[in-house]
Each structure stands twice: as C-alpha cells, then as structure tokens.
Amino acid sequence: MSKLNNRIIERAKPSPKDKYIADGDGLFLRVMPNGTKTFCFRFTLGAKRRLLSLGPVPILSLAEARERASEARKLVFAGTDPLDTAKRDTGASGETVAKLIEDWKERYAKKTYKRLATQLQMVDKDIMPVIGAVPIKEMTKKHVSEVINRIIDRGAKVKANRVLSLMKTIFSYAAEHGYILESPVTMTRKGAGGREKPKKRVLSPDEISVFLTTMDGRTGFMTWRTKQILRLVLLTAQRPGEVAGMQWAHVDLVERIWCLPAEIVKSERDHVVHLSQQAVDVLELAQRHTKGRRYVFGSVREDGKPTGTQTLSTAVLKMFKDGELGAMRRFTPHDLRRTAATRMADIAVHAHVVEKILNHKMKGVMAVYNYADYLPERQRALQDWGGRVEYFVRHLGRGRIAGQPMARSVAKAEPLGSQL
C-alpha cells in the first residue's frame, strides 16, 4: 500500500533540511525548509543515484505524480536518463521558476529593494511553495491564479495584492531577459484582493493607556524588544520597519536625535527624528541589552539581523486573540504611527510639522516653495507628544514606560489633560 495520501501531504511540516516522504517505487514527497512541497522521483542509472523533480504541490496531484513517476521508471528500465528527457521537454535549460527567482534576486532585487526581506518573505511563503518547481516555459495564468487564490482563501486580501504586484515584477523581468516571450501575470487587483480602502484606525487616549499598560504587564510570549519597538513607533511616529531596524550608529542619546540615512528610508532622503525623554528611556533600557551590537533591537532568531515587522504584527494580534484588550477594536503596529500623527494635532502641532516628522513629501505649493525643515518645532512637538503619552498612561490607566516609574514630564503633560 502506498504511504502517501492527501492528508499526509497537507500535514507534512518543514524541517531544517530537505525531508523526503516515500510513496513507493522511487516516488517521494520532498518538503523543503521554506515549506515548498514537490514530488520527485529517485532512481539509479549506472552507478549514479539521481533525483528528478516532477512538479509542485498543489499544481501536481498525487495521481499525476504517480503517473509521471511511472513514465520516468519506464525510461530508466530502457536505459534512458529521465533528467535528459525532462530538459528536452522543457527547453534546453529546463529552468524552473525557482531558478528564475534566484536570478531575479541577484541581478535585480538586491539592487532595487531597500527591505528585500519583505519581498523574499512573500517569495518563500506564497510563491515558491506553489510554483517554485514549475518550468518557466510552462507557466500559465492558471498557475498565477493558484498562487493568489491560496492567499485569498486564508483571508489575506491585501497580501494577495502585494504578491500579485511582486509576481508582475518577477515575470516582467523574465520576459525582458529572455526566459519567456511574455509574462503570464495579467491578473488585475480586481481578480486578486480587490480595491483597498484607506486605513483610518486611530487609538483614543484611553486605548493608548490600556494598550501600553497591558503590554507592559505581559510575560512570556512578547519579548522586551517587541514591547519597546511598539512603544517607540508610538512615541516617534516612524514606520514600524524603520524602528525595528534602528541601528546604534544612527542614534545619539546625548543630542537626543536619531538620524535615518536616505538609503534605508522609504522617502529616499535623510531624516532626523528628535527623541523625547520617553523615547530616550526606551533606548537606555535597550542599551543594557544590545550596546555594542549593530541593531538596537536585533533578531532573537537570526544573528546580525533586526527584529522583523511580522513579529510585531503577530504580537499585537495575539493580544487580541487572548482577549487581553477586551472589546477594543483591532489595530496594527502601523496604526500606532497614524495615532501619533493624529493625536499630535490634538495638542496643536501644525500639520506641516507633523508631515515633516512623518518624513512625508510636501504637496502642492508647499512642495515647490517650502524647503524648511522646522527642526525646532519638530523637537518640541515630539517632546510634548512623549509627555502626552506618559500622561495618558499615568492618569487614564496604571502602567510604566520603559520599565521605569512614570515620574518624568508629568508637569508638562498635565495641563494638556484639560483638553481631553
């Protein structure tokens, strides 16, 4: 009796090395460390042990894999190498989507994307497991649909749009470099995740207090890194990825500034962020753990890399799933940035100052004629905002910032309480 069935295939989990699950007569399911599952046929011809990739799961069914393995087995009995036949059938190179992506990554992606990890995560999680083993010249619109529908089925419509966009880039590269005549990715957003509505989630002062207080009280699942990154996103109004990737070389705690060089920010221009006392408290806490290392919040899993933004999203989502935030409406780490920008307006910070803090490009007449940086105003705004956040936690809920009793900046923040 064959060992493989659909249930075993679906439940097969990746391990640090390629894992092979036998079906019989040379047919195996190969599970790669990145989660990619492919059927393959092992055979011996002469004195050489060979491996033929038959196709990926779920594009290739178990029945089809058994049929292909049977055809390959007949070739072996006749003294013919199935690998040579496969190369002729798929073009002289026999190149797969995985090979294309490797070339695209080295020649295009590494030179183009500032945060390549984001694109590679989509490649490893959403693209490779479905079409990685498909010969490039056999790629069709149906294969593209398989990738996108798999994402939509798990309820990630926005991610489906992002992966679709990435696939368009990859296969446009393939067409430009002669892998294929034209890209099979013709799907529009309407066929993927659909139109995206602008996000408007902003936390109220009470919600800020509850979130920070509850987060500080967590033990176990959420590390100190995750807690302090989320706090800094709120205190500095910068992007979660920029805060998570903060480097000590860019931080000056004496001058209380954080300088983000153009090559690592979305806007592609140098950006200065003033650090409030509350933000400095966070970084002084981090110093005790990571001083002397490159990243302020280095990854726990991978040495030499920063904490990933997915870690932040997972942590916040788990707080909601565990019921720790009660009936509070869900939000994401990026919503903390929007909250900071919105609530700064509550304390009379002018819109153009907030835009500069966010490192947004000015629009209209301001973009043409106003090149001022408003550094003193930005410094004052962020310190006032830090005091405001501290006031929320102190008076609207019980909590601590950066693990220290909340005694600083209260005198500055308390008068603002009358505006609540």
N, C-alpha and C positions, 0 to 999 in steps of 0.2 A: 504494500500500500504506500502511496506517495506521502511524503511527510509534509509537503506544503499545502496550505489551503488559504482562502481569503482572510480568514480570521488571524492566522499566524502571520501572514504578510502585513496586515494592518497593524498588528500589535508589536511587530519587531522594532526594537529600540536600538539607536546607535550606541557605539562604544568607542573608546579612544582609537581603535584600529578597525580596519575593514572586517566585517563579520559576515560569514558565509553560512547559510542555512540550506541544507541539501534537500532536493526533491527526489533525486534518484536518477541513475543513468547519465550522470555528468551535469545535470541542471541544478543550478544554485540560485538562491536569492542573495545578492550582495547588499549589505547595509553599510553605507559609508559613515564616517564620523560626523559629517554635516547633515545626516538624515536622508541623503539620497538613497533610493532603493532601485536596484536594477537586477534584471535576470541575466545570468551569464552561464556559459557552457564551458566546462573544463574538459580537456582532452589531452591525450598524449599521441604525438606523431613522431615516429622515430624514437629518439631518446629525449625529446623535448616535451616538457609539460607546458601547455598553452591555455590561454583564457580568452574566450570570445564573448564580448558584450552583446546581448540580444536586444535589449531595449529597457526603457524605464517603466516603473510603476507610477501612475496607473495607466499610462498610454498603452502599455502592452499588458494584456490579461494573462493569467496563469495558463489558460488553454493555448493561447497564441505562443507563449514562451515554450511550452512543451512541444508544439508543432515545429517551431524554429530549431529547437534543440535536436529533434528527431531528424530534421533535414541536415543539420550540421554533422550528426553522428553518421549518417549515410556517406557523407563526403569523406569523413575520416576512414571509414571502412574501405573506401575506394582509393585511399592513399592521397587524397587532396586536402590541402590545408584550408579549413573554413575561413580563416582570417584573410587569406589571399582573395577568396571569393567575395568576402564582405567588402574588401577595399575596392574591387572592381565594380561591385553593385552600387556603391555609394560615391563613386568618383575616385580618382586616383589616390586622393589623400585620405578618404574615409574619415574626414574630420567631423567631430561632433560639436554640439552646442557648447559643451564644457570646454573644448579646445578653443572655440571662438571667444568665449568669455575670458579665458586666460590671456589670450592675445589682446583683447579689448582692454583688460585691466592694466596690462603692462604698457601698452602703447598709447592708450587714450585716458583711461580713468585716473591713473595715478598723477597725470599732469593736469587734469581738469577739476577734480573734486577736492575741496578742502577737507571735507569729512568723509573720506572714502569708506570708512567703516559703515556708514549708513547705507550706502549702495550695496556693499558686499553682504551686509546682513540680509537685504532683500534677495540678493542672488542666492545665498546659501539656504535661506528658509523657504523662499517662494518660487524660485525659478529652477534651480538645479534639481531638486527632488522630482520635478515633473518632466522636464525636457532635457536635462543635462546630457543624457546618453543618446538623444535623438541625432542622427546625422544631419548636418546643417542643410544639405540639399533636399532633405525630406520634410523640413519644417513647413507647416501649413497654418492657415488661420485657425484650424481646429485645435492645434497644439497651443496656440496663444489663448484660445478660449478656455482650454483645460487649466492653464495657469491662473487666469483671472477668476474663473468660477470657483476654484478651490479656495481662493481668498474671500470671495463674496459669501461663500457658504459658511464661513466662520464669523460672519458679521462685520468684517473689516472693509467697509466700502471705500473709505479714504485711502487705506493701504492699497486697495485694488487699483485706484487711480495712480498712485505713486509707482507701483510695479509696472503698470501699463506704460507710463512715461519712460521708465528705465528700459523696458524692452524695446521701445521705439528707438531709443538711443543706441542700444546694442546692435539691433538688426539694421539700422541705418549705417552703422559702422561696417557691418558685414557686407552690405551692398556696395558701399564706397570702396572697400578693399578687395572686392572680387570673390568673396566667399559664396555669394548668391547674386542672382541677377536683380532681384528686387526684394524689399522687406515684406515678410508675411504679416507684419503688425499693422493692420489697417483699422483696427477697432478704435472707436472714439470713447470718450468718457461716458457717453450715454449708454454704451454697451458694457461698461465696467461699473464703477461705483456711482456714476451719475453726478449731477451738479452738487457742488459742495457749498453749504451755507456758511457764511462768515460766523466765526465763533464769537459769542458775546458774554461768556461766563465771567463774572466778576464776584469775588468774595466780599461779603459785607464785613464791617468791623468785628461783629460778633463771630462770624465764621472764621476770620483770621485768628481770633483769640482761641476758639475751640480747636482749630486745626493745629496751631503751634503747641498748645498745651497738651493735647492728646498725643501728638507726635513725640514730644519730649519725654512722655511717660512710657513710650513703647520700649520693650526689651526683646532681644532675640532676633526676630526676622529683619528689622531695619537697623542697619549699621549707623555709627556716628557720621560716616561720610554722607550717606543718603540724607540724613536729617539736616546736616549743615549745608549741603548743596541746595536743598529745597528752601531753607531759610534764606540763603544768600540770593536766590532767584527773586524772592520777595523783597529783600532789602535793597538790592541793586537794580532791579528791573531789567536785568540782562537775560539773554536766552539760556535755557537750561543746558544746552550743549556747550556754550561758552563758559558757564560757571563750572560745569562738571570737568571741563578740560583746562581749568585755570592752572597756570604754571607759576612757581615761586619766582622765577626770573622776571616775571611781569608785575610782581607785587612789591610795593614799597610801603611798609607799615609805618615808617617814620613820617613820610609825607602824606600817608593815607590815600594813596592812589593805586589804581590797577590799570595798567596800560596794555590794551589788546592790539597787537600789530595787525596790519592790514591783511596779511596772508592767512589769518585764522578766523576772521570775522566775515559775516555774510555780506556786509556792505563794501568790502574790499578797500577800506581806508582805516588808518589808525584811529583808535577810540580810547578815550580816557574816562574811567569811571572813578568817581570820588567815593571813598569808603567812610561811611558813618561810623560812629563809635560802636554801634551794634554789629556792623559788619567786621570791624576790627576785632571785636570779641570772638567772633566765629573763627577768624583766621589765626588768632593767637591760640585758640583751642587746637586748631589743625596743626599748628607748628609743633605741638608736643608729640604729634604722631608722625608727621611726614617731613619735618625740616631736614634739608639736605638732599631731598629727592626732587625729581623734576616736577611732578604733579602734586598740587595741593591735595587733591582727592584721588589718589591713584587707585586703580582697579584692584580689588581683592583677589580676583581670579587670574589676571594676567599681569605679570611684572612689566613695568615700563609703559603701561597704558593707563589712561584716565578711566574713571568710572563712566559707564555707558548711560545714555539717557533712558534706555529701556529699563534700567534698574530703578530709575526714579518713577517712571510711569507704573511699573509693577508694584512698587511700594505703596503709592497713593491708592491704586486700585484695591490692593489687599486691605487697606484700612477701611475702605467702604464695604468690601465683601465680608469683613469680620464684624461689621456693624459698629465700629468704633466712632464713627462720625454721625451716628444717629440718622435723622431724616435729611441731613444736609444734601443738597443737590450735587451730583458728581462734578468733579473738575479734574484738570490735568496739570502737570507741572508748568506747562506754558501759560495756563490761566493765571498763575501767580504773577507772571510778568505783566499781563494785562491788568490784573488787580492793582499792582503798584502804580502803573501809569494812570489808571482811573482815580485811585484814591489820592494821588498827589494833587490832582485837580481839586479835590475836596479841601485841601489846605492852601488853596490859592496859588499853586505853582502854574505859571503861564504855559499855555500849550506848546509854544515854540521851545521852551526849556525842556519840557517833557520829551518832545521829539528828539532833541539833542541827546538827552540821557539814554533814550532808546536806540540811538545811532541810526535813526531813520533819515532818509534823504528829504530835504525840504521840497515842497511842491509849489507850483505857480510862481508868483512874483518873488517869493522868499527864496526859491531855488536859484533864481537869476541874480538877485541883488544882495541877498543877505548871506554873508560868509562868516558871520560872527560865531564864536564857539560858546559864548555865555558860560565860561568855566566857573566864575564866582557864583553865579545863580544856580548852576548845577550842583555845586558843592553844598550850598545852603539848602537846596531842595532835598537832596538825599539825606543830609543830616536831620532835617526836620521830619522827613519820612521815617527814618530809623527811630526817632523819638516817638513818632506817632504809633508805629507798630508796637513799640515797648509799652506805650500807654494802653493800647488795646488789650495786651496780654495781662498787664498789671491790674486793670480796672474792670475789664469785661470777662476775665477768666483768670484762673491761677496758673502760672507757668513760669518758665525760666528761659532766658535766651543765652545760647552758647554755654549752657550749664552753669551760669553764674546768677546769683540773686539779682533781680531786676531793680537796681537802685539808680543806675545812670540815666540821665536825660529826662527824668520824670518831671523835673521842674519846667523843662522846656515843653514837654508834651502836654502836661495837664491843662494849661489854658486852652488848648485846642479841643479839649473834651467838651467844652460848651457848645461846639459846633455840631456835635453828634445829634 
